[in-house]
Amino acid sequence: SLHWPHIFSSIDPSTPITLTKLSRYNWLIKCSEHLSYVLKSSQTNNLDLELKYLTDLNRYFNNEYRVPLPLLTIKNERHVNGKYWLYEYIHGKVYNDCDCAHLFDEKQLILLAKLISKYHQFLITNSSTLSTNKKSTTREHLLKEFKQSIDVINECRKERIDLVNEYYLGCYPLLTRLLEESLSKQEKSHSNRNYLIHRNLRPSKIIWSSNNENDQIVGIIDFENLNYDTLWRDLAVCLSTFCTSSSPSIITDVDRMRIFISEYMKQISGGVAKVSSQT
């Protein structure tokens, strides 16, 4: 409370406050059943950039979705000593990245596509500060990179590899075909613009409402890995983690991918920028 006395002073002194370590760099401060905060210890050298990014994104979402919003200290700063920052805990549920048996249904995939398109519209809208033409690659080259990555994965078969890469290995032919189909419907563009993107939009990073009868997306968390990359990086991670499953279903993996891509294209093409020229 030393750096955020104005935040905790309103809490009833008789209310027990608990501190729980969530991970190596995150602590949960629980003040009541409905009010908690997360204290984060940042390991990045660009904390100012990350926190400004979150503040701008929160403003753009305008309460439609939530992201971790840094609470100002008593000195009106977003962080303490360039390392610690505090935000209000976002209540909801997340799915385990390793739960390959879970099936995301059509409604959930459409909701996810709407969220990602809204997020990408934010990046496109703020392209003057969030994008760069450095290290730009053609769309066709990006697809070749996907193909080349499979050879690398095969070489690592004997070792434990990243879950996303495991998915790439199984669904790569479908993923490639769908990306090629979507790209062929667009006007040809010579390069992909690189944006400062999340790069890790897996199930554990998307918060859903706790009400199972009204399944809605609440927000996105964990922006520590912000880096410049094409929007297709976000899409590829979503396709390979939300649209594939080891459980039998009448809806195949390729059908789920089509549902996601179709909704994403529909949403972003009706937004502030055209996919053909910007992504």
C-alpha positions in Angstrom: 0.0 0.0 0.0 3.1 2.3 0.2 2.8 3.2 -3.5 -1.0 2.9 -3.9 -2.4 4.1 -0.6 -5.3 5.8 -2.4 -6.3 2.4 -3.8 -6.4 0.5 -0.5 -7.5 3.3 1.8 -11.1 2.8 0.8 -11.1 -0.9 1.9 -12.7 -1.6 5.3 -9.8 -2.0 7.8 -11.6 -5.0 9.3 -11.6 -6.8 5.9 -8.8 -9.5 5.7 -6.5 -9.0 2.8 -4.7 -12.0 1.4 -1.6 -12.2 -0.8 -1.2 -15.2 -3.0 1.7 -15.9 -5.4 0.3 -16.7 -8.8 3.6 -17.2 -10.6 7.2 -16.1 -10.4 6.3 -12.5 -11.2 2.6 -12.2 -10.3 0.9 -11.8 -6.9 -2.8 -11.8 -6.3 -4.0 -9.3 -3.6 -7.5 -10.4 -2.6 -9.5 -7.7 -0.8 -13.0 -9.2 -1.1 -14.9 -11.8 -3.1 -15.5 -9.3 -5.9 -12.4 -7.1 -5.6 -8.8 -8.2 -6.2 -5.6 -6.7 -7.6 -2.6 -8.2 -9.4 0.9 -6.9 -8.5 3.3 -7.7 -11.4 7.0 -7.7 -11.4 8.1 -6.9 -15.0 11.2 -8.3 -16.6 10.9 -6.2 -19.7 13.1 -3.2 -20.6 10.1 -1.6 -22.3 7.7 -1.4 -19.4 6.7 2.2 -20.3 5.8 1.1 -23.8 3.8 -1.9 -22.6 1.8 0.1 -20.1 1.0 2.9 -22.5 0.0 0.2 -25.0 -2.4 -1.3 -22.5 -3.8 2.1 -21.6 -4.5 3.0 -25.2 -5.9 -0.4 -26.0 -8.3 -0.2 -23.0 -9.5 3.2 -24.2 -10.0 1.8 -27.7 -12.0 -1.2 -26.4 -14.2 1.3 -24.5 -15.5 -1.3 -22.0 -16.4 -3.9 -24.7 -13.4 -5.9 -23.6 -10.9 -5.6 -20.7 -7.1 -5.7 -20.6 -4.8 -5.2 -17.6 -5.0 -1.5 -16.9 -2.1 0.0 -14.8 -3.3 1.9 -11.8 -1.4 5.1 -11.1 0.8 5.3 -8.0 0.6 8.1 -5.4 3.2 9.9 -7.6 0.9 9.6 -10.6 3.1 7.1 -12.4 2.1 3.8 -14.0 4.9 1.8 -12.3 7.3 1.8 -9.5 11.1 1.9 -10.3 10.5 0.6 -13.8 9.6 -2.8 -12.4 6.4 -3.1 -10.4 2.9 -2.2 -11.4 -0.7 -2.9 -10.2 -4.0 -3.6 -12.0 -7.4 -4.7 -11.0 -7.9 -8.4 -11.3 -10.1 -9.4 -14.2 -12.7 -12.0 -13.1 -13.6 -14.8 -15.4 -12.4 -18.2 -16.6 -9.6 -19.2 -18.9 -8.9 -22.6 -20.6 -5.8 -24.6 -20.2 -3.4 -24.5 -23.1 -2.7 -28.2 -22.7 -6.4 -29.2 -22.7 -6.4 -30.6 -26.2 -9.7 -32.4 -25.4 -11.7 -29.2 -25.1 -13.8 -28.2 -28.1 -14.4 -24.5 -28.8 -17.8 -24.5 -30.5 -19.0 -22.2 -33.3 -20.4 -19.5 -31.0 -17.1 -19.3 -29.1 -15.0 -19.2 -32.3 -17.2 -16.4 -33.7 -16.8 -14.4 -30.4 -13.0 -15.0 -30.5 -12.8 -13.8 -34.2 -14.7 -10.6 -33.3 -12.3 -10.0 -30.4 -9.1 -10.5 -32.5 -10.5 -8.4 -35.4 -11.3 -5.6 -32.9 -7.8 -5.9 -31.5 -6.2 -5.8 -34.9 -8.3 -2.8 -35.9 -6.7 -1.0 -32.9 -3.3 -1.8 -34.3 -4.2 -0.7 -37.8 -5.8 2.5 -36.5 -2.7 3.4 -34.5 -0.3 2.2 -37.2 1.8 5.3 -37.1 3.0 4.4 -33.6 2.4 0.6 -33.5 3.8 -0.5 -36.9 7.0 -0.6 -38.8 8.0 -1.5 -42.3 11.3 -3.0 -41.1 11.7 -6.7 -41.7 8.5 -6.7 -43.8 7.8 -9.9 -45.7 5.5 -10.9 -48.5 2.4 -13.0 -47.7 3.7 -15.7 -49.9 7.0 -15.7 -48.0 5.1 -16.0 -44.7 3.5 -19.2 -46.0 6.9 -20.6 -47.0 8.1 -19.9 -43.5 5.2 -22.0 -42.1 6.3 -24.9 -44.4 10.0 -24.6 -43.4 9.1 -24.6 -39.7 7.7 -28.1 -40.1 11.2 -29.5 -41.0 12.5 -27.9 -37.8 9.7 -29.5 -35.8 10.4 -32.9 -37.2 14.1 -32.6 -36.1 13.0 -31.9 -32.6 10.6 -34.8 -32.3 12.7 -36.6 -29.7 12.6 -33.5 -27.4 9.7 -31.8 -25.7 8.5 -29.0 -28.0 6.1 -26.1 -27.7 2.4 -26.9 -27.8 1.8 -24.5 -30.6 4.4 -26.2 -32.7 2.8 -29.6 -31.9 -0.5 -28.2 -33.4 1.3 -26.9 -36.4 2.6 -30.4 -37.1 -0.8 -31.9 -37.1 -2.9 -29.2 -38.8 -0.3 -27.5 -41.0 -1.8 -28.7 -44.4 -5.2 -27.4 -43.4 -3.8 -24.2 -42.0 -1.8 -23.5 -45.1 -4.7 -24.2 -47.4 -7.0 -21.9 -45.5 -4.5 -19.1 -45.4 -3.9 -19.4 -49.1 -7.6 -19.4 -49.8 -8.2 -16.3 -47.8 -5.2 -14.5 -49.3 -6.3 -15.4 -52.9 -9.6 -13.5 -52.3 -7.7 -10.3 -51.5 -5.9 -7.9 -53.8 -2.3 -8.7 -54.1 0.0 -6.7 -51.8 3.7 -6.7 -52.0 4.4 -6.6 -48.3 3.0 -7.2 -44.9 3.2 -4.5 -42.3 4.6 -5.5 -39.0 2.6 -4.4 -35.9 3.4 -4.5 -32.2 1.3 -7.5 -31.5 0.5 -9.8 -28.6 2.1 -12.9 -30.4 0.8 -15.4 -27.8 -3.0 -15.5 -28.1 -3.6 -19.0 -26.7 -6.6 -20.2 -24.6 -4.9 -19.2 -21.3 -4.7 -15.6 -22.4 -8.4 -15.1 -23.2 -10.8 -14.5 -20.3 -14.4 -15.7 -20.6 -17.4 -14.9 -18.5 -17.9 -17.3 -15.6 -21.6 -17.6 -16.5 -21.7 -20.8 -18.6 -25.2 -19.9 -19.8 -24.0 -16.6 -21.3 -20.6 -17.4 -22.6 -18.9 -14.1 -23.6 -15.3 -13.0 -23.8 -14.3 -10.6 -21.1 -10.8 -9.7 -22.2 -7.2 -10.4 -22.9 -4.2 -10.8 -20.5 -0.4 -11.2 -20.6 1.1 -8.7 -23.0 4.6 -9.3 -21.8 5.8 -10.6 -25.1 4.8 -7.6 -27.3 6.9 -7.6 -30.4 6.8 -6.6 -34.0 5.3 -9.2 -36.3 2.6 -9.6 -38.9 -1.1 -9.9 -37.9 -0.9 -13.4 -39.4 1.2 -14.5 -36.4 -1.7 -13.8 -34.0 -4.1 -15.6 -36.4 -1.9 -18.6 -36.8 -1.6 -19.0 -33.0 -5.4 -18.7 -32.6 -6.1 -21.2 -35.5 -3.6 -23.7 -34.1 -4.8 -23.6 -30.5 -8.5 -22.7 -30.5 -9.5 -24.6 -33.7 -7.9 -28.0 -33.2 -8.8 -30.7 -30.7 -8.1 -34.4 -30.1 -11.7 -35.0 -29.2 -14.1 -36.5 -31.8 -16.6 -34.1 -33.2 -19.0 -33.6 -36.1 -17.3 -30.3 -36.7 -13.8 -31.0 -38.0 -10.7 -28.9 -37.3 -10.8 -27.4 -40.8 -14.5 -26.4 -40.3 -13.6 -24.6 -37.1 -10.8 -22.8 -38.9 -13.1 -21.8 -41.6 -15.6 -20.4 -39.1 -12.9 -18.4 -37.4 -11.3 -17.0 -40.6 -14.7 -16.2 -42.2 -15.9 -14.2 -39.2 -12.5 -12.5 -38.8 -12.4 -11.4 -42.4 -16.0 -10.2 -42.2 -15.4 -8.1 -39.1 -12.1 -6.5 -40.1 -13.1 -5.7 -43.7 -16.0 -3.8 -42.3 -13.8 -1.9 -39.8 -11.5 1.0 -40.2 -9.2 -0.6 -42.7 -9.3 -3.0 -45.6 -7.6 -6.4 -45.1 -6.3 -6.4 -48.7 -4.1 -3.4 -48.1 -3.2 -3.5 -44.5 -2.7 -7.0 -43.2 
